[in-house]
Amino acid sequence: MLTSLAYIFLVGMPCAWIFKKLGLPGFLGMLLAGMLLGPPVLGVLDDSLLNISADLRQVALVVILTRVGLSLDLNDLKKVGRPAVLMCFVPATCEIAGIMLLAPSLLGVSLLDAAIIGAVVAAVSPAVVVPRMLHLMEQGYGKEKSIPQLIMAGASVDDVYVIVLFTTFVGMAAGQGFSAMKIMQVPLAAACGIAAGCAVGWGLVKWFRRFHMRDTVKVLIVLSISFLFIAFEKTKLIPFAGLLAVIGCGIMILKLYPELAQRLAAKFGKLWVGAEILLFVLVGAAVDLRYAAAAGGMIILVVVGALLCRMAGVWGCLLGTRLNRRERLFCMLAYIPKATVQAAIGAVPLGMGLGCGRTVLSVAVISIVLTAPLGALAIDRTCKKLLNG
């Protein structure tokens, strides 16, 4: 495993550097490094590492989402208001509906299979979107209308909503039937997660003010508690969104102790340097281009059609807001990238033995290959033109 970790960093970093020199997002080089190192090509990554890659990717997500919480000012979110709530579920719902409309005729699957495909594809990637929004906040782009905050908040809840839908649709395909209670769990899980995160954040501020310790120790404490949030979600004792709890904890620390939040955010920014490489190389290792090559052009049509539906959903969410057409266009482009969720759940239907499993995996691979670079490039190349600095 140690050798595999060495390969990940020693190959991932140069690939990221080369892509940046070419004017492309560095994470694309990391994805490519993962594809080369993974089982389909060189196969040099140890099975023991690949078996825990989902957990390692979760660690990286926790790092970046903790930084999100430490940077999200509640006053900025209040300015956004209604659109922030709509962005959590409307674009994803539009994308799933688009796939349910297109996939049966283009891919020859049932309506339920199309719903499963839609639930896999519809999740936006926080790992691609969030670092870019944090960078825009630091540079001051979109600050007046809180556009980066709007996109970060929506992208973080979007994943929770889509994963619950995926679980419901897969259960139906496995013969468990439809459960309206699972759909109702989405807002309940979000509320419980945010409430728990804010309560823990309040407690941490009290603790940190009373007992002096190094900021590095505080980072380890916050990180450990974040891992416990994720672990509690997996117990399924109550509907609970662990990632939202992570963000809520950071938001409360920022609200009650801004000076500390700034210092911790800087520390988590340094942790992200290594976590980003680990995340995207492992995502790349999970991508098997053989499925994409065998998929045919119809899957590309489905993915593109679904993206158009998603972008229409984003536009609808922003109607009646202060955002002008250029800013709305930027929000539509920023909601394109997909990577982490698709890599995590794309192979689940195939592992369950569902008839649509191979098709779902092929669509997941195509969506990563197409949308991750397209969305990242769109954000990087248009932010200065479409947003006011």
N, C-alpha and C positions, 0 to 999 in steps of 0.2 A: 504493500500500500504506500509506503514511504517513497518508493521509486516512482509510482504513479503520480503522487503529489508533486514530485520534482519535475516530471514531464509536463504536468499541467501548468506550472508557473514558468518553467524555462522555455516552453513553446508558446504558451498563451501571451506572455508579455511581449516578445519580439513580434508576434503576429499583430497584436494590437498596435504596436509602434509603427509597423509598416503601413497598416491601414490608415492611421492618423496622418502619416506623411503623404499618403495618396489623397488626403482630404475627405476620408470616409470615417464613420464612427468606429472607434477602437474595438467595441464589443463584437463587431462583425469579424474581426480577426480572431477574437477568442472563440466565436462560434465555429469558424473554419478550423481552428486548432483542435477543437473538440471532435469535429467530424473526422479529421485525419487520425487522431489518437484513438478514437473509439473502435468498437468491434467490427463495423463494416469495412474499415480500411486497414490501418496498421494493427489494431487490436492490442496495443501495448498497455492499456489501463487494466489494472488488476480487478478481478471479479469482486473481491472484497470491498473495493472502493465503489464500484458501480452499484453494488447492492445497497449501499447507504447514500448514494448520490442524491436521492430525494430529500433525505434529512439534511445533507450539506447545502443543497439549494435553499432549503427552508431557513437555515442559519443565515445565509446571505440575504434573504428577503427580510428577515428580522432586523438585520443591521441597517438596511436602507430605510425600512419603514419606521424604525425608531428615530432615525434622523429626520424623517418626515414629521413625526409628532413634535420633535424638538424645534421644528421650524414653522409649524402651522399656528398662526395667531388666530385665536377665536374671533377677534374683531374682523379680521379679513374674511373669515367664513361667513360671518353675519352679513357682511356686505354682499356676498354672493347670493345667499338666501335660496329661493326656490330652485334655480337651475342646478345647484349643487346636489340637491336631493334627486332631481330628475335624471341627472347624469349617472347616478348610481345604478339605474336599471333600465331606463328607456332605450338607450343605444343598443345594449345587449339584447333586449327583447326584440327590437327591430331586426337585428342580425339573425337571431334564431328564427324569427318568422320568415325572413328572406330565404334562409336555407330550407325551411320546411316547404316553401313554395317552389324552390328550384330543384332541390336534390331528387325528389321522387321521379321527375321526368328526365333529368340529365344523368343521374347515377343509377337509376333503376332500383331505388330503395323504398321501403315503406315510410309512411308518415312518422311513425315512432322512431325508426332508425334515423330519419332526417332530423328529428328533434334531438337525438343523442349527438349527432354530428354538430348541430348548431350549438349545443351546450358546451361542447369541447372547444369549438372555434371562437365562441363569442367573448371569451375573457380577454380583456386588454392586459398587457404586461407591465406591472409596476416596475419591474427591474429595468425596463427600457425607458419608460416614461418618467418615472420619479426623479432619477438623477438629472435629467434634462430640465425638469421643472425647477428643481432646487438651484440649478445653475442660472436659470432665467431670473429667479428671485434675487440671487446674489448680484446679477448684472442690472436688475431694475426693470427688465422688460415685462410688460403687462401688469406692473405693480399697482397702478392706479385703479384698475378694475378687478384686481385679484384673480387674474386669469390662471397663473400657475397653480394657485391654491385650489381653484375650482377643479382643474384637471386632476390634481393629485388626490383630492378627496373623492371624486367620482371614481377614479381608477382603483382606489383601494377597496371600496365597497362593492364595485362591479364584480370582482372575483368571488366574493362571498356569495352573492346572488346567483352567479352562474354555476358555481360548484354545487349549491343546493339543488338547482334545477337538474344538473347532470345526474346527481344521486337519485333523484326522483324518476327521471326517464329511464335510467339503467335498471332501477328496481322494477319498473313496469315491464321492461323487456325481459327481465328474468322471471316474470310471472308473479311479482308481488302486488301488482295493481297500482292504481293511482291513489295517492294520499294527499289530500288538501292540507293536512296538518304540516307536511314537510314544506309546502310552499309558505305557509304562515310562519314557519320558523325563521324565515329570512329577516323580517324586521325585528323579531324577538331576539335572534342571535346578535344582530347588530346593536340593539339597545343594551343587551347584557354585556357585550364585549366592551362597548364604550364606557358604560357605567363602572364596570370593574376596573378598567384601565385608569379612569379618572380618579377613582377612590384610592387605588394603589399609588398613583402619582402624588396625590395629596399626602398620603402617609410617608412616601419617600422624601418629600420636601421637608416635612416636620422632622424626620429622622436626620436628614443631611444638615439641617440648620442646628440641630442639637449636638450632634457628634461630628467632630472634625475628622476628615479622612481625605486622602488624595483623590483627585478626580479620576484617576485610573481605576481605583477601587470602586468608585461610584459607577463607572462604566460597566465593570464586571457585575455589580449588583443589578443594575438596570437590565443588562443582557440576560442574566440568569432568570430574573423574574419574567422577562419576555418569553424565554423558553418554557417556563411553567405555564404561561398563558396558552401557548400552542399545545402543550401536553394536556391541559385541562379540556381544551376543545375536543381532543381525540377521545376523551373518556365518554363523551356524549351523555353526561349526567343531565345537562340542561342545554338548550340551544345557546351556543356561545361562539362568537367570532374572535378567535385568538389574535389575528392580525389587527383587527380594529381595537382590541384591548391594548396592543403594543402602541398603536398610534395615540390612543386616548391617554395613556400614561405619559407620553412625551408632551402632549398638548397641555396637560395639567402642570407639569414641571415648568414649561415655558410661561404659563399664566402666573404661577405663584413665585417663581424664582428665575426670572429672565437671564440674569447674569450666569447662573449655573447652566441653564439650558444652552446658552451660546457656547460655553466651554465644552460641554458634553457633545454638542453637535459637531464641533471641530474634531473631537476624539473619534466619533463614529465615522466622520468623513475619512479619517486615516484608515480605520478598519475596513472601509468600503474598498480601498485600493486592492487589498488581497481578496476580499469576499467577492468582488465583481469578477475577477479572473476565474475564481473557483466556480461561481454560478454559471457563467456563460460557456466556459469550456465543458462543464458537465451537461449543460443543455445541448450543446453541439454533439457531445458523445451519445446523447439519447436520440439524435436525429439519424434515421437510416434513409439515405437518399435513394436506395433501391425501391422503396415503396413509392417515393415521389416519381421516379422514372417510369414505374409500371402503371402509374395512376392514369395517365392520359390527360388530354386537354380539358375534358369535361370538369374535372375537379378544379382546375384553375378558374373556369367560368363560374363555378359555384362560389369559390372564395371571393372572387372579384365582385360578383353580384351581392354577396353578403356584406362586403365592405361598403358598397354603395348604400345599402339599407342602413348600416350602422351610421354612416355619415349623415344620412337623412334624419336619423333619430337624434343625433347631436344637434343638428340645425334646429329641429323642432324644440329641443330643450331650451335653446337660447333665444327663442322668439319672445319679444316683449322685454328684453333686457337692454342694458346700456351698450352692449357690445355692437360694434359696427360690423360690416360684412367681412372685412379683412380679419378681424379678431375671431369671428365665428368660423371662418375658413381655417384659421390656425387650430382652433379647438377640434374641428373635424379631422384634420391631419394628425393631431396629437393622439387621437383615439384609435389610430390604425395598428400600432405594433402589437404583435402577439409572440410569446415565446415560452415563458415559464410554466403557465398552467397547462398549455398544450403538451409540453414535454412531460409534465407530471401525470396527466390523466389520459393522454391520447391512446396509450396501449391498454388501458383498463378493460374496455369492452372485448378486446381480443383475448386477454387473459381470462375473462369470464366465459369464453367460448361462445359469445354472441355472434350470430351470422354476419352482422354488420361490422365486426371488429376490425378486419383488415381495411375496409373502406374508411372507417373512422380514423385509424392510424395514418392512412395515406393523406387524408384531408388535413389532419393535424400537422404532419410534416410539411405539406405544401404551404399551409398558413404561416408557419414559422419562417420558411425559406423566403416567401414573398413579402410578408408584412413587416417582419423585424427590420430588415434593411430599408425597405421603402418608407416605413413610418419614421425611423430614426433619421434618415436623410431629409425627409420632409420637415421634421421639427428643426433640425440643425440649419437647413438652408433657407427656411422661410421666417424664422422667428424675428430676425432683425427687420425684415421687410413688412411683416404683418402686424407686429406688436410695437407699441410705443415704448421707447426706452426712458 
